[in-house]
């Protein structure tokens, strides 16, 4: 006869911060989220890299427009995120 700990009907998952450890195993040891600071830094780095890609051997300006547009989009998202984190809804 199997013990109760092996019976799925008697399994009671541990919930840490409204996160089921069966779905997110890292929640059991205290980390279950995203690092906003890391994503912000990565966003700024990507935006700068996109702008640095304008320096090159291409002759048309269409590529520059796309690079500027994507970099501006990333910067807009980063600024919006920064504003919303300081002024919660």
C-alpha contacts under 8 A as a table, 3 or more apart, distances in Angstrom:
res1	aa1	res2	aa2	distance
2	X	6	X	6.48
2	X	7	X	7.22
3	X	6	X	5.69
3	X	7	X	6.84
4	X	7	X	5.08
4	X	10	X	6.26
5	X	8	X	7.75
5	X	10	X	6.91
5	X	11	X	6.65
6	X	10	X	7.99
6	X	11	X	7.69
7	X	10	X	5.59
7	X	11	X	6.63
8	X	11	X	5.07
13	X	20	X	6.63
13	X	21	X	6.72
13	X	22	X	6.91
14	X	20	X	6.53
14	X	21	X	6.19
14	X	28	X	7.87
15	X	18	X	5.64
15	X	19	X	5.47
15	X	20	X	5.04
15	X	21	X	6.38
16	X	19	X	5.48
16	X	20	X	6.97
16	X	21	X	7.45
16	X	27	X	6.38
16	X	28	X	6.98
16	X	30	X	7.86
19	X	23	X	7.70
19	X	24	X	6.98
19	X	27	X	6.83
19	X	32	X	7.90
20	X	23	X	5.47
20	X	24	X	6.21
20	X	27	X	7.61
21	X	24	X	4.81
21	X	25	X	4.81
21	X	26	X	7.20
21	X	27	X	5.70
21	X	28	X	5.97
22	X	25	X	6.00
24	X	27	X	5.79
24	X	32	X	7.23
25	X	28	X	5.95
26	X	29	X	5.76
26	X	30	X	6.82
26	X	31	X	5.75
26	X	32	X	5.90
27	X	30	X	5.13
27	X	31	X	5.24
27	X	32	X	4.87
28	X	31	X	7.61
35	X	38	X	5.37
35	X	39	X	6.49
36	X	39	X	5.17
36	X	40	X	6.15
37	X	40	X	5.10
37	X	41	X	6.21
38	X	41	X	5.20
38	X	42	X	6.12
39	X	42	X	5.02
39	X	43	X	6.04
40	X	43	X	5.03
40	X	44	X	6.34
40	X	78	X	6.59
41	X	44	X	5.26
41	X	45	X	6.21
42	X	45	X	5.05
42	X	46	X	6.13
43	X	46	X	5.17
43	X	47	X	6.20
43	X	74	X	6.65
43	X	75	X	7.65
43	X	78	X	7.12
44	X	47	X	5.08
44	X	48	X	6.22
44	X	74	X	7.80
44	X	75	X	7.12
44	X	78	X	7.82
45	X	48	X	5.21
45	X	49	X	6.15
46	X	49	X	5.02
46	X	50	X	6.14
46	X	71	X	7.75
47	X	50	X	5.14
47	X	51	X	6.39
47	X	70	X	7.75
47	X	71	X	4.64
47	X	72	X	7.62
47	X	74	X	6.36
47	X	75	X	6.86
48	X	51	X	5.11
48	X	52	X	6.15
48	X	71	X	7.43
49	X	52	X	4.96
49	X	53	X	6.21
50	X	53	X	5.17
50	X	54	X	7.26
50	X	67	X	5.71
50	X	68	X	7.42
50	X	70	X	7.70
50	X	71	X	6.08
51	X	54	X	5.67
51	X	67	X	6.36
51	X	68	X	6.43
51	X	71	X	6.75
52	X	55	X	5.81
53	X	56	X	6.65
53	X	67	X	7.56
54	X	63	X	7.70
54	X	64	X	5.70
54	X	67	X	7.13
60	X	63	X	6.64
60	X	64	X	7.81
61	X	64	X	5.05
61	X	65	X	6.36
62	X	65	X	5.13
62	X	66	X	6.42
63	X	66	X	5.21
63	X	67	X	6.20
64	X	67	X	5.08
64	X	68	X	6.02
65	X	68	X	5.16
65	X	69	X	5.95
66	X	69	X	4.96
66	X	70	X	6.09
67	X	70	X	5.31
67	X	71	X	6.07
68	X	71	X	5.12
68	X	72	X	5.93
69	X	72	X	5.09
69	X	73	X	6.12
70	X	73	X	4.99
70	X	74	X	6.27
71	X	74	X	5.16
71	X	75	X	6.16
72	X	75	X	5.04
72	X	76	X	6.02
73	X	76	X	5.08
73	X	77	X	6.26
74	X	77	X	5.14
74	X	78	X	6.20
75	X	78	X	5.01
75	X	79	X	6.08
76	X	79	X	5.16
76	X	80	X	6.06
77	X	80	X	5.11
77	X	81	X	6.09
78	X	81	X	5.08
78	X	82	X	6.12
79	X	82	X	5.02
79	X	83	X	6.12
80	X	83	X	5.09
80	X	84	X	6.08
81	X	84	X	5.16
81	X	85	X	6.08
82	X	85	X	5.26
82	X	86	X	6.50
83	X	86	X	5.32
83	X	87	X	6.14
84	X	87	X	5.02
84	X	88	X	5.63
84	X	89	X	7.47
85	X	88	X	5.99
